[in-house]
C-alpha cells in the first residue's frame, strides 16, 4: 500500500466555487519513504481573495500570484489529480481533509465534471484521537510544533509534506502503521461519492459528542429551573433597600448553569433590593464565573457595569 498526503490552496472560496490554485502532494510507501512529491499549480480563473478562518483579509500564499495565469485550468489537470486520489492501492490523507475534499467537489461542480470518488483519512482527527482531545480543532502548525516537524505554511506541497511527517511521528510514537492506528482508535475513513461527503468518525469522538450534548441538556434544564425560581422569588424583593438597592443584576450563563449557586445568589440579591435581568448590556452588576470570558462579559464591561465573581458577591452579601 502507498500513502498519499495532499493539501489544497485556493485563490478564494465562495458558496459555489473554490478556485483551486495549488494541489500539493507527497506520495510515500508504508515506511514513509517518498516516492513522489510535487506542487501542481493551477490557473484559478479568478482573482486572489484570501481571508483567514474568521473571514478577515491578511492570508498570504507563498506564490507569485501573477504567474498563475500561465498554468493549466482545473479541467486540464483533473485527470492527474484523480489518478492520485482514486488509486485503489493508495491510502489518502490530509490535515482537516474534509475541507480539501469540499474544495475538490466544488470545483468538479463548477466545471461540470464527474464527482471524485475516494476514501480518506485525516491526520488532524487522528492526532485528536491520540491525545483524546476533541474540544478544539488543532492547526497543522500547532501539531507540527508539538511533534517537532518543520514546514512552510500555506505552500501546498510543504503542507502535504508536513502532514506526512505528522503521520510518521504518530506512527513512530506508538510503533504502529497508519492502518493499525486507525484500528486502535476505531476510526472509520471519510469518503466522497456523487458529490456527497462523509466525515471521519471514531468511537471516542462519538462518546465526546454525546457527553457534550448531555452536559448541554443539563445546563439548559438548570437555567430553566433557575429562571422559574427567580420569577417566583422576585416577589420577595426587599423594596426598602439593601446593599444593592434598585440595581440591575445579571448572572452569566456559567453562573446560571450551577442551579444551587444561582438559587442562593438570587435569594440574597432580592433580599438586598436588586432586580435580576437576563440582559448583560443593561445591567449595573454582572456576576460571572472564575476564568470566564465571552460576549456577555464584554457587553457588561462596555456598559461600565460592576463586575464580581459569584464568590465575591456571596462574600459581599454575607449575612445581609
Backbone bond lengths (Angstrom), bond angles and torsions (degrees), N, CA, C in turn:
res aa  C-N    CA-C-N  psi(-1)  N-CA   C-N-CA  omega(-1)  CA-C   N-CA-C  phi
1 X - - - 1.463 - - 1.525 110.38 -
2 X 1.341 115.03 143.63 1.457 121.32 174.42 1.532 109.10 -106.87
3 X 1.334 115.42 158.30 1.461 121.69 175.33 1.522 108.46 -114.50
4 X 1.319 116.95 131.69 1.463 121.54 174.97 1.526 108.58 -116.25
5 X 1.313 115.49 115.43 1.457 121.51 175.96 1.523 107.00 -103.11
6 X 1.330 117.44 128.07 1.457 118.58 -176.70 1.528 111.54 -136.83
7 X 1.319 113.81 158.93 1.461 120.81 177.11 1.518 108.42 -147.22
8 X 1.317 115.85 148.33 1.464 121.49 -178.09 1.528 110.14 -123.89
9 X 1.321 115.70 138.63 1.459 121.36 170.73 1.529 108.33 -117.41
10 X 1.325 115.48 145.14 1.462 120.92 -177.28 1.527 110.85 -123.32
11 X 1.331 115.30 148.65 1.461 119.93 174.59 1.520 110.19 -73.22
12 X 1.309 115.84 -23.78 1.461 121.71 178.97 1.510 109.04 177.06
13 X 1.309 116.43 149.72 1.464 121.29 -178.40 1.526 108.99 -124.05
14 X 1.325 115.65 129.71 1.465 121.49 175.64 1.520 108.10 -127.47
15 X 1.302 116.95 -173.57 1.457 121.26 -178.38 1.523 111.99 -63.28
16 X 1.319 117.07 -33.84 1.466 120.72 -172.88 1.520 114.91 -114.52
17 X 1.330 118.36 0.30 1.459 120.17 -178.16 1.518 110.43 -153.52
18 X 1.333 114.98 149.22 1.463 120.25 177.50 1.520 111.55 -108.65
19 X 1.326 117.91 -20.57 1.460 123.10 179.84 1.529 111.18 49.75
20 X 1.338 114.16 60.19 1.471 120.26 -179.35 1.521 110.44 -63.40
21 X 1.342 115.11 132.79 1.468 119.40 178.32 1.527 112.17 -117.93
22 X 1.332 117.70 -13.69 1.462 119.43 179.88 1.521 110.48 -152.43
23 X 1.322 115.73 132.05 1.459 123.24 173.64 1.523 106.06 -120.25
24 X 1.327 115.93 102.38 1.459 120.17 179.95 1.514 110.35 -100.21
25 X 1.331 116.31 142.25 1.457 117.95 -179.11 1.522 111.06 -147.88
26 X 1.327 113.21 158.51 1.458 121.67 177.13 1.527 106.38 -138.15
27 X 1.307 116.85 111.47 1.457 122.89 -178.64 1.527 109.16 -99.89
28 X 1.333 116.29 127.65 1.469 119.95 -177.38 1.522 110.95 -133.14
29 X 1.331 114.17 170.51 1.466 119.07 169.46 1.527 107.88 -88.93
30 X 1.329 117.63 -173.99 1.461 121.14 -175.95 1.522 113.12 -70.68
31 X 1.313 117.04 -12.66 1.472 121.02 176.94 1.538 110.68 -99.43
32 X 1.320 116.76 10.99 1.463 124.21 177.77 1.527 112.90 67.59
33 X 1.319 116.40 24.09 1.458 120.65 170.71 1.528 107.92 -78.98
34 X 1.322 116.65 129.18 1.454 120.75 -174.23 1.530 111.42 -73.84
35 X 1.317 115.05 124.76 1.455 122.28 176.39 1.529 109.59 -93.25
36 X 1.323 115.50 -41.54 1.458 120.99 -177.71 1.529 108.62 -156.26
37 X 1.316 115.49 141.64 1.467 121.53 -178.63 1.521 107.59 -144.39
38 X 1.338 116.81 125.87 1.466 117.94 -173.71 1.523 111.19 -157.75
39 X 1.319 114.80 157.60 1.453 123.12 174.53 1.520 107.25 -118.01
40 X 1.319 117.92 105.70 1.458 121.21 178.44 1.523 107.59 -86.56
41 X 1.328 116.51 112.58 1.459 120.77 -178.53 1.526 109.91 -95.14
42 X 1.321 115.54 140.15 1.466 122.47 -169.02 1.524 109.77 -132.42
43 X 1.312 116.19 139.15 1.461 121.36 173.50 1.537 108.21 -72.07
44 X 1.339 117.66 112.83 1.466 119.16 -175.61 1.518 113.76 -75.78
45 X 1.322 116.48 -8.87 1.470 121.69 -178.25 1.529 110.78 53.87
46 X 1.283 113.92 48.97 1.462 119.96 178.35 1.514 109.81 -179.94
47 X 1.316 115.67 164.38 1.452 120.43 179.95 1.531 111.12 -73.23
48 X 1.309 115.78 158.05 1.461 120.93 175.81 1.534 108.44 -83.67
49 X 1.308 114.64 116.03 1.469 121.35 179.04 1.522 105.96 -128.63
50 X 1.316 116.05 90.79 1.457 121.34 -169.68 1.523 111.85 -105.89
51 X 1.324 115.42 134.15 1.455 121.91 177.75 1.516 108.98 -134.14
52 X 1.331 115.84 162.92 1.456 119.31 173.67 1.522 108.98 -84.37
53 X 1.335 117.10 -172.07 1.463 120.66 -174.93 1.524 112.82 -67.64
54 X 1.337 116.52 -18.86 1.462 120.11 179.13 1.522 111.16 -94.50
55 X 1.347 116.57 8.15 1.453 120.43 176.99 1.512 114.55 82.18
56 X 1.332 117.40 13.77 1.456 120.96 -179.19 1.519 110.47 -96.60
57 X 1.321 116.54 149.37 1.464 121.34 176.41 1.525 110.05 -66.97
58 X 1.311 116.91 159.34 1.445 119.40 173.23 1.515 114.92 135.10
59 X 1.339 117.75 -19.84 1.459 120.09 179.30 1.529 109.68 -71.05
60 X 1.316 116.65 128.99 1.457 121.58 -178.87 1.528 109.16 -123.94
61 X 1.326 116.41 125.89 1.460 121.14 177.04 1.523 109.42 -86.96
62 X 1.336 118.24 143.84 1.476 121.34 -178.54 1.528 112.44 -81.30
63 X 1.334 116.08 53.77 1.457 122.18 178.22 1.529 108.62 -132.29
64 X 1.330 116.17 161.84 1.461 121.70 171.39 1.530 107.04 -87.93
65 X 1.322 116.96 106.23 1.460 120.76 -173.20 1.530 112.92 -59.62
66 X 1.330 116.54 -36.14 1.473 119.90 -176.38 1.517 112.32 -63.51
67 X 1.326 117.85 -23.78 1.460 121.71 -177.30 1.523 113.30 -74.77
68 X 1.333 117.37 -18.94 1.464 119.70 -172.13 1.519 113.20 -65.93
69 X 1.313 117.34 -23.30 1.476 118.83 178.61 1.523 111.67 -66.93
70 X 1.331 116.45 -15.15 1.470 120.56 -179.82 1.529 113.25 -89.42
71 X 1.328 117.24 -5.58 1.458 120.86 -177.69 1.528 111.23 -95.18
72 X 1.334 118.14 160.40 1.468 120.15 179.84 1.522 111.83 -67.10
73 X 1.329 116.68 153.23 1.458 121.40 177.66 1.531 108.71 -78.92
74 X 1.314 116.51 167.17 1.470 122.00 -173.26 1.534 112.93 -55.11
75 X 1.336 120.22 -47.02 1.472 119.27 -179.42 1.523 113.83 -59.12
76 X 1.342 117.43 -26.04 1.459 121.03 -178.97 1.527 112.26 -79.18
77 X 1.319 116.45 -18.81 1.466 120.43 -174.92 1.524 112.27 -113.89
78 X 1.341 116.54 -6.99 1.460 120.52 -172.41 1.529 112.63 -63.48
79 X 1.314 118.06 -30.96 1.474 120.16 -178.96 1.521 110.74 -60.36
80 X 1.337 116.87 -44.03 1.463 120.11 -179.96 1.530 111.10 -65.97
81 X 1.313 116.62 -37.95 1.465 120.47 178.50 1.524 110.59 -65.46
82 X 1.334 115.94 -40.37 1.470 119.40 177.18 1.532 110.81 -63.45
83 X 1.311 116.87 -42.13 1.467 120.48 180.00 1.523 111.06 -57.51
84 X 1.310 115.83 -40.13 1.460 120.75 -179.34 1.522 111.51 -70.48
85 X 1.324 116.10 -47.82 1.460 120.92 -172.77 1.526 113.50 -78.55
86 X 1.314 117.77 -29.48 1.453 120.63 -171.36 1.522 113.72 -104.64
87 X 1.318 116.73 12.73 1.464 120.82 175.02 1.531 108.66 -67.63
88 X 1.324 117.71 123.06 1.466 122.31 -175.22 1.525 112.53 -66.79
89 X 1.321 117.45 -18.50 1.464 120.61 -179.55 1.534 112.70 -98.75
90 X 1.331 116.07 16.76 1.455 120.99 -176.73 1.525 110.74 -124.14
91 X 1.332 115.63 131.86 1.461 121.58 173.07 1.523 107.07 -91.81
92 X 1.328 116.77 120.29 1.465 122.98 -176.05 1.526 109.64 -95.32
93 X 1.335 115.47 133.60 1.457 120.38 178.94 1.519 110.95 -142.15
94 X 1.324 114.88 157.14 1.456 121.37 174.01 1.513 108.66 -154.35
95 X 1.309 116.26 -172.09 1.463 121.84 174.28 1.521 106.85 -108.86
96 X 1.351 116.58 123.70 1.465 120.53 -172.29 1.529 107.85 51.47
97 X 1.312 115.01 51.58 1.465 122.99 -167.32 1.520 113.77 -59.28
98 X 1.318 117.43 -31.99 1.465 120.08 -177.41 1.521 111.59 -58.94
99 X 1.340 117.85 -30.93 1.464 120.29 177.81 1.523 110.77 -64.03
100 X 1.329 116.15 -45.38 1.464 119.65 179.87 1.526 111.69 -68.32
101 X 1.330 116.57 -35.24 1.461 120.20 176.55 1.534 109.71 -64.54
102 X 1.320 115.37 -37.93 1.472 119.92 176.39 1.524 110.65 -61.53
103 X 1.345 117.31 -42.14 1.459 120.33 179.85 1.531 110.79 -63.00
104 X 1.323 116.01 -42.34 1.465 119.68 177.93 1.527 110.89 -61.76
105 X 1.314 116.35 -40.92 1.465 120.86 -179.62 1.525 111.26 -66.49
106 X 1.327 116.78 -41.20 1.460 120.40 177.61 1.526 111.38 -62.20
107 X 1.332 116.66 -42.05 1.455 119.67 -179.88 1.522 111.94 -69.40
108 X 1.340 116.53 -35.58 1.467 119.42 176.56 1.528 109.97 -62.03
109 X 1.312 116.37 -41.35 1.469 120.25 178.23 1.531 110.97 -69.82
110 X 1.319 115.53 -40.28 1.471 120.71 -178.06 1.521 111.48 -58.41
111 X 1.329 116.08 -39.32 1.465 120.25 -177.43 1.533 112.85 -103.28
112 X 1.350 116.36 14.34 1.480 121.96 178.24 1.520 111.60 55.67
113 X 1.336 115.22 44.62 1.457 121.91 177.55 1.522 109.65 -100.11
114 X 1.331 117.03 157.44 1.445 119.36 178.12 1.532 110.23 -66.65
115 X 1.316 115.46 156.73 1.460 120.78 -176.87 1.522 111.63 -65.90
116 X 1.328 115.70 148.06 1.461 120.60 167.67 1.523 107.94 -70.94
117 X 1.332 115.51 150.66 1.461 120.28 178.21 1.529 109.10 -140.38
118 X 1.331 115.94 103.97 1.465 120.34 177.29 1.524 109.61 -163.66
119 X 1.316 115.37 159.39 1.462 122.27 174.05 1.523 108.29 -97.00
120 X 1.327 116.63 154.65 1.461 119.07 -177.66 1.526 111.75 -147.33
121 X 1.321 114.33 152.10 1.450 121.81 172.21 1.515 109.79 -106.15
122 X 1.313 116.78 173.50 1.463 121.70 -175.59 1.525 108.95 -140.87
123 X 1.334 117.19 114.66 1.468 119.45 -178.52 1.525 112.09 -69.54
124 X 1.328 117.39 -28.86 1.467 119.87 175.32 1.525 109.77 -62.73
125 X 1.328 116.53 -46.73 1.461 121.91 -179.57 1.521 110.51 -67.13
126 X 1.335 116.26 -37.45 1.463 120.49 177.46 1.525 110.05 -63.13
127 X 1.317 117.10 -43.85 1.466 122.22 178.99 1.531 110.46 -61.92
128 X 1.324 116.77 -43.56 1.467 121.01 -179.48 1.528 111.05 -63.16
129 X 1.326 116.13 -36.70 1.468 119.82 175.29 1.526 110.73 -68.62
130 X 1.331 116.53 -39.38 1.454 120.66 -177.40 1.524 112.02 -64.61
131 X 1.350 116.72 -36.11 1.467 119.82 179.59 1.530 111.15 -98.64
132 X 1.338 115.78 -0.95 1.472 122.12 178.40 1.520 111.69 55.27
133 X 1.322 116.11 50.35 1.463 121.63 177.94 1.525 108.84 -138.41
134 X 1.334 115.47 110.13 1.460 121.35 179.78 1.523 111.06 -112.63
135 X 1.332 116.52 14.57 1.456 120.87 -173.82 1.521 112.87 -75.66
136 X 1.342 117.29 -17.64 1.462 120.04 178.36 1.525 109.84 -153.42
137 X 1.332 114.17 164.39 1.453 120.11 177.53 1.532 109.19 -89.31
138 X 1.316 117.41 122.17 1.458 121.55 -179.03 1.523 110.21 -87.80
139 X 1.333 116.26 124.42 1.457 120.85 177.48 1.517 111.25 -70.61
140 X 1.331 115.87 157.81 1.460 119.87 179.65 1.525 110.85 -60.47
141 X 1.335 116.63 -38.49 1.453 120.42 179.60 1.517 112.49 -61.53
142 X 1.338 116.31 -43.36 1.467 120.66 -179.46 1.526 111.11 -65.62
143 X 1.332 116.29 -43.25 1.466 119.99 179.66 1.519 110.11 -66.05
144 X 1.340 115.77 -44.80 1.467 119.96 -179.77 1.523 110.84 -59.92
145 X 1.329 116.19 -41.26 1.467 119.71 179.61 1.527 110.76 -64.04
146 X 1.336 115.77 -42.81 1.466 120.08 179.39 1.524 112.35 -62.50
147 X 1.342 115.35 -30.15 1.461 120.06 -177.17 1.530 112.32 -104.62
148 X 1.341 115.91 10.76 1.477 121.57 177.71 1.523 113.02 60.90
149 X 1.329 116.21 42.59 1.465 122.37 177.32 1.527 108.39 -108.36
150 X 1.335 118.31 131.43 1.458 122.18 -179.87 1.530 110.24 -105.16
151 X 1.359 115.40 145.88 1.468 119.79 177.30 1.520 110.00 -165.60
152 X 1.340 115.92 166.95 1.460 122.76 176.25 1.521 107.98 -99.03
153 X 1.326 116.68 116.06 1.468 120.86 -175.17 1.522 112.28 -64.93
154 X 1.339 115.48 137.58 1.462 125.41 171.78 1.522 115.08 73.96
155 X 1.322 119.41 7.14 1.462 120.44 163.86 1.516 104.71 -92.94
156 X 1.316 116.97 116.45 1.462 121.36 -168.41 1.526 113.01 -51.94
157 X 1.327 117.89 -48.01 1.462 120.32 -177.25 1.530 110.99 -65.14
158 X 1.336 117.21 -34.36 1.466 119.74 179.41 1.527 111.66 -73.59
159 X 1.338 116.16 -35.86 1.466 119.40 174.52 1.527 110.13 -64.45
160 X 1.333 116.13 -39.92 1.468 120.10 178.34 1.531 110.11 -64.38
161 X 1.329 116.02 -41.75 1.463 120.97 178.52 1.533 110.64 -63.90
162 X 1.324 117.19 -43.76 1.470 121.07 178.59 1.520 110.81 -63.49
163 X 1.326 116.58 -37.84 1.463 120.94 177.40 1.521 109.90 -62.27
164 X 1.323 116.22 -40.85 1.463 120.25 176.74 1.519 111.22 -61.81
165 X 1.335 116.49 -43.71 1.466 120.45 -179.46 1.528 111.44 -66.85
166 X 1.301 116.94 -33.30 1.475 120.54 175.12 1.522 109.74 -63.31
167 X 1.336 116.14 -46.96 1.468 120.17 178.78 1.523 110.53 -61.29
168 X 1.323 116.29 -42.39 1.461 120.84 178.78 1.526 111.08 -61.20
169 X 1.337 116.76 -44.14 1.465 120.65 -179.56 1.525 111.25 -64.01
170 X 1.327 117.27 -39.87 1.463 120.70 177.79 1.525 111.02 -63.86
171 X 1.313 116.05 -41.18 1.466 120.16 178.93 1.529 111.30 -66.11
172 X 1.328 116.50 -43.51 1.459 120.23 -179.97 1.520 111.47 -64.31
173 X 1.337 116.38 -38.00 1.460 120.67 -178.49 1.519 111.80 -62.09
174 X 1.332 116.43 -31.16 1.465 119.69 -177.03 1.522 112.51 -113.23
175 X 1.336 116.16 3.23 1.461 120.90 179.00 1.529 111.56 54.10
176 X 1.339 114.89 47.13 1.453 120.88 179.32 1.520 110.08 -136.38
177 X 1.327 116.50 158.51 1.454 120.94 173.35 1.529 108.13 -80.49
178 X 1.317 116.18 168.74 1.465 119.43 178.27 1.532 112.08 -59.70
179 X 1.343 118.62 -49.27 1.465 117.95 177.64 1.527 112.65 -57.65
180 X 1.329 117.15 -35.65 1.466 120.83 178.96 1.528 111.33 -67.89
181 X 1.343 116.56 -35.04 1.461 119.19 176.60 1.524 111.12 -67.57
182 X 1.337 116.14 -42.66 1.468 119.37 177.20 1.533 110.37 -60.18
183 X 1.328 116.11 -39.17 1.466 120.14 179.40 1.526 110.63 -68.45
184 X 1.336 116.78 -42.45 1.463 120.34 -179.24 1.515 111.34 -58.80
185 X 1.338 116.58 -44.70 1.462 120.39 -176.87 1.527 112.72 -92.84
186 X 1.327 115.88 11.10 1.473 122.40 176.13 1.526 111.09 52.13
187 X 1.341 114.45 48.40 1.458 121.20 -179.33 1.520 109.95 -95.65
188 X 1.301 116.31 129.21 1.462 121.09 172.57 1.528 108.50 -99.56
189 X 1.320 116.80 141.71 1.452 121.58 -177.92 1.522 111.40 -71.18
190 X 1.332 115.40 151.67 1.452 120.18 170.35 1.517 108.88 -82.31
191 X 1.323 116.77 174.84 1.464 119.64 179.86 1.522 110.97 -159.02
192 X 1.332 115.17 165.34 1.459 121.62 172.56 1.521 107.41 -134.88
193 X 1.320 115.28 135.46 1.467 122.19 178.38 1.525 107.53 -160.84
194 X 1.316 116.28 137.04 1.471 121.39 -179.09 1.527 111.30 52.05
195 X 1.312 115.42 39.55 1.467 124.00 178.66 1.535 113.68 67.17
196 X 1.325 117.49 5.60 1.463 121.47 179.43 1.526 108.96 -100.49
197 X 1.336 115.83 133.13 1.465 121.74 -176.67 1.523 110.44 -110.39
198 X 1.329 116.53 129.07 1.458 121.06 170.50 1.528 107.73 -109.06
199 X 1.309 116.03 154.78 1.465 120.54 -172.14 1.526 111.74 -105.61
200 X 1.319 115.23 157.32 1.459 119.98 173.47 1.524 108.64 -62.77
201 X 1.326 115.48 145.69 1.459 119.83 -179.12 1.512 109.53 -143.50
202 X 1.324 115.92 158.53 1.461 120.85 177.80 1.515 109.38 -149.39
203 X 1.321 115.69 160.54 1.463 120.48 178.72 1.518 110.36 -62.11
204 X 1.342 117.25 -42.96 1.465 120.73 -178.67 1.524 111.13 -62.94
205 X 1.326 116.85 -40.31 1.461 120.05 179.67 1.522 111.02 -67.70
206 X 1.320 117.25 -40.67 1.465 120.66 177.14 1.520 110.50 -59.83
207 X 1.335 115.83 -42.88 1.468 120.11 179.20 1.529 110.74 -64.38
208 X 1.333 116.05 -39.37 1.463 120.18 178.31 1.531 110.66 -62.92
209 X 1.322 116.53 -46.88 1.465 121.14 -179.99 1.529 110.54 -60.91
210 X 1.334 116.26 -41.28 1.461 120.14 179.32 1.524 110.79 -64.81
211 X 1.333 117.09 -39.76 1.462 120.93 179.55 1.529 111.28 -67.80
212 X 1.338 116.33 -39.42 1.461 120.34 176.75 1.528 110.07 -61.58
213 X 1.321 116.29 -42.41 1.469 120.65 179.14 1.527 111.03 -65.07
214 X 1.334 116.18 -39.99 1.468 120.03 178.93 1.523 111.21 -62.96
215 X 1.335 116.12 -44.67 1.461 120.41 -179.65 1.528 111.23 -66.50
216 X 1.344 116.00 -37.38 1.462 119.92 177.99 1.525 110.30 -63.17
217 X 1.335 116.11 -43.64 1.460 120.27 179.21 1.526 110.85 -62.25
218 X 1.346 116.54 -40.82 1.468 120.59 178.93 1.521 110.76 -64.90
219 X 1.341 116.94 -41.96 1.466 120.40 178.21 1.524 110.80 -60.54
220 X 1.322 115.69 -45.09 1.462 119.83 -178.60 1.521 111.24 -63.62
221 X 1.332 116.82 -37.63 1.463 120.17 177.57 1.519 110.98 -66.60
222 X 1.347 115.83 -42.31 1.462 119.74 179.49 1.523 111.38 -64.04
223 X 1.317 116.96 -41.27 1.458 119.96 178.73 1.520 111.04 -64.47
224 X 1.341 115.69 -42.98 1.457 119.41 179.38 1.528 110.84 -62.11
225 X 1.337 117.13 -43.95 1.469 121.28 177.98 1.524 111.06 -61.02
226 X 1.333 116.04 -41.99 1.461 119.91 -178.54 1.519 111.02 -66.75
227 X 1.325 117.62 -40.12 1.463 120.65 179.68 1.524 110.87 -64.41
228 X 1.321 116.70 -38.51 1.467 120.27 176.55 1.530 110.02 -63.80
229 X 1.334 115.72 -43.62 1.465 120.47 179.38 1.530 110.49 -62.50
230 X 1.346 117.33 -44.43 1.468 121.54 -179.25 1.523 111.01 -62.27
231 X 1.345 116.47 -41.02 1.467 120.04 179.12 1.526 111.58 -59.84
232 X 1.322 116.46 -36.56 1.465 120.18 179.20 1.527 111.21 -78.53
233 X 1.336 115.89 -40.18 1.459 120.56 -174.15 1.526 112.77 -72.71
234 X 1.355 116.88 -24.93 1.459 119.37 -176.32 1.529 112.16 -61.32
235 X 1.351 117.22 -22.35 1.465 120.28 178.65 1.525 111.94 -68.44
236 X 1.350 115.80 -17.55 1.464 120.46 -179.77 1.529 111.95 -94.15
237 X 1.336 117.27 6.70 1.463 119.82 -178.76 1.519 111.85 -54.55
238 X 1.323 114.47 135.75 1.464 120.86 179.81 1.527 109.33 -75.36
239 X 1.301 117.03 101.17 1.463 121.30 -176.24 1.524 112.36 -75.25
240 X 1.327 117.12 -13.64 1.463 120.36 -179.78 1.527 111.72 -80.54
241 X 1.285 116.68 -17.27 1.455 119.56 175.41 1.509 113.48 123.29
242 X 1.321 116.07 -170.39 1.450 124.00 -176.97 1.515 108.42 160.54
243 X 1.309 117.26 -167.05 1.464 121.00 -177.93 1.532 112.70 -64.99
244 X 1.319 116.98 -21.47 1.466 120.59 -177.52 1.526 111.56 -119.23
245 X 1.296 117.93 28.78 1.462 122.86 -173.32 1.527 112.53 -47.88
246 X 1.337 114.36 121.50 1.468 124.11 176.46 1.539 114.81 60.52
247 X 1.326 118.48 13.98 1.463 121.56 177.06 1.530 110.36 -78.49
248 X 1.320 115.11 150.91 1.465 120.60 173.52 1.527 108.01 -98.00
249 X 1.320 116.39 117.34 1.468 121.94 -177.40 1.522 109.55 -109.05
250 X 1.321 115.42 134.61 1.474 120.55 177.84 1.524 109.39 -123.28
251 X 1.333 116.00 130.19 1.460 121.25 175.81 1.532 108.80 -92.73
252 X 1.322 116.86 138.22 1.465 119.78 174.40 1.526 108.94 -69.19
253 X 1.334 115.49 163.21 1.471 119.24 179.37 1.525 111.40 -62.12
254 X 1.336 116.92 -36.07 1.460 119.12 179.88 1.524 111.26 -65.60
255 X 1.323 117.33 -34.55 1.464 120.32 175.91 1.527 109.68 -69.38
256 X 1.326 116.52 -40.54 1.463 120.55 179.12 1.527 111.97 -65.21
257 X 1.333 116.01 -28.81 1.466 119.41 -178.84 1.527 111.90 -63.63
258 X 1.326 117.01 -27.60 1.468 121.84 178.15 1.520 107.53 -93.40
259 X 1.323 116.73 95.09 1.471 121.14 -172.22 1.525 112.39 -58.09
260 X 1.325 117.63 -45.22 1.460 120.00 -176.58 1.519 111.74 -64.65
261 X 1.341 116.88 -41.54 1.460 119.93 177.93 1.521 110.91 -66.27
262 X 1.330 116.43 -45.98 1.461 120.65 178.86 1.515 112.09 -59.86
263 X 1.314 116.52 -41.56 1.469 121.68 179.10 1.531 110.42 -63.26
264 X 1.318 115.88 -45.73 1.466 120.67 -178.89 1.530 111.30 -63.54
265 X 1.330 116.60 -41.90 1.457 120.72 179.22 1.524 111.62 -67.62
266 X 1.324 116.57 -39.57 1.468 120.42 -179.78 1.521 111.25 -60.08
267 X 1.329 116.63 -42.98 1.463 120.63 178.94 1.528 110.21 -59.58
268 X 1.323 117.25 -45.45 1.467 121.34 -177.04 1.530 111.53 -71.58
269 X 1.337 116.65 -35.71 1.464 120.49 178.92 1.526 110.34 -64.37
270 X 1.317 116.42 -45.90 1.465 119.54 179.17 1.528 111.20 -67.67
271 X 1.325 115.70 -35.57 1.467 119.59 178.79 1.520 111.67 -64.90
272 X 1.337 116.38 -22.29 1.459 120.76 -180.00 1.522 112.73 -103.71
273 X 1.330 115.92 22.37 1.459 121.79 168.67 1.504 116.95 80.92
274 X 1.329 119.21 12.93 1.464 121.05 -177.65 1.529 111.66 -95.51
275 X 1.314 114.77 166.70 1.452 123.28 170.99 1.532 107.81 -106.14
276 X 1.325 116.75 157.50 1.462 121.13 175.75 1.518 108.65 -115.34
277 X 1.344 116.15 129.15 1.463 122.43 178.85 1.519 110.07 -122.80
278 X 1.290 116.04 154.53 1.460 119.92 176.67 1.518 112.09 -95.30
279 X 1.328 118.09 2.54 1.456 122.28 -175.76 1.524 110.80 -106.84
280 X 1.324 115.35 108.95 1.460 120.45 -178.66 1.524 111.99 -64.22
281 X 1.336 116.30 -30.69 1.466 119.86 -175.81 1.523 113.22 -73.36
282 X 1.358 118.35 -6.94 1.459 120.10 180.00 1.528 113.28 -121.15
283 X 1.328 116.67 4.79 1.467 119.27 -174.19 1.527 112.52 -83.61
284 X 1.340 114.61 159.76 1.461 122.31 173.46 1.528 110.61 -97.71
285 X 1.310 115.47 -26.55 1.465 121.56 179.76 1.522 109.02 -136.46
286 X 1.320 116.00 124.64 1.468 120.57 179.01 1.519 108.51 -110.97
287 X 1.333 116.10 124.46 1.453 122.24 -177.36 1.527 108.23 -105.48
288 X 1.322 116.63 120.48 1.457 120.63 -173.46 1.527 111.12 -129.49
289 X 1.317 115.82 171.66 1.460 121.67 179.97 1.522 110.12 -95.34
290 X 1.323 116.48 153.79 1.473 122.00 178.59 1.532 110.28 -55.23
291 X 1.338 116.48 132.32 1.456 121.30 176.60 1.508 114.76 77.81
292 X 1.312 118.31 5.41 1.461 122.05 -176.42 1.520 111.17 -78.76
293 X 1.329 116.24 147.32 1.459 121.76 169.19 1.521 107.04 -146.70
294 X 1.299 117.11 175.25 1.451 119.46 -179.88 1.518 110.86 140.68
295 X 1.330 115.42 177.23 1.455 121.18 -173.84 1.518 112.89 -65.40
296 X 1.341 118.17 -37.58 1.467 119.86 -179.05 1.533 110.97 -64.29
297 X 1.320 116.39 -39.94 1.460 120.10 177.12 1.527 110.05 -65.18
298 X 1.332 116.94 -40.98 1.460 120.96 178.69 1.523 110.63 -63.71
299 X 1.333 116.85 -39.24 1.468 120.58 179.19 1.521 110.82 -63.05
300 X 1.323 116.15 -41.00 1.464 120.27 178.68 1.526 110.46 -65.93
301 X 1.327 116.61 -39.06 1.457 120.73 179.61 1.519 110.76 -66.84
302 X 1.336 116.65 -39.17 1.460 120.61 179.17 1.528 111.30 -64.67
303 X 1.315 116.51 -28.29 1.467 121.14 177.63 1.525 110.89 -82.32
304 X 1.328 116.51 -6.94 1.465 122.42 -175.89 1.520 111.75 65.66
305 X 1.335 115.19 32.13 1.463 119.94 176.66 1.525 109.21 -71.12
306 X 1.312 115.71 153.99 1.453 119.92 175.06 1.515 108.32 -72.31
307 X 1.314 117.80 138.89 1.460 122.37 -178.58 1.519 109.57 -112.98
308 X 1.320 115.73 131.40 1.459 120.84 177.12 1.521 108.72 -143.02
309 X 1.321 116.13 141.55 1.460 118.54 172.38 1.529 107.86 -74.87
310 X 1.318 116.42 165.57 1.464 120.39 179.58 1.527 110.56 -59.32
311 X 1.310 116.95 -41.60 1.470 120.35 -179.11 1.525 111.10 -68.31
312 X 1.338 117.32 -37.41 1.470 120.76 177.61 1.521 110.89 -64.49
313 X 1.325 116.90 -40.56 1.463 119.63 178.83 1.523 111.48 -65.86
314 X 1.344 115.20 -42.20 1.474 118.28 178.41 1.524 111.23 -61.69
315 X 1.317 115.78 -40.09 1.473 119.09 178.97 1.525 110.43 -66.77
316 X 1.339 116.04 -40.30 1.447 120.59 -179.77 1.534 112.04 -63.44
317 X 1.324 114.98 -37.20 1.463 119.86 -176.68 1.532 112.53 -97.01
318 X 1.312 116.45 7.22 1.463 120.21 -176.32 1.534 111.64 -53.92
319 X 1.292 115.05 124.20 1.453 120.78 175.97 1.501 114.83 76.80
320 X 1.353 115.76 2.24 1.469 117.68 -178.53 1.527 111.21 -94.15
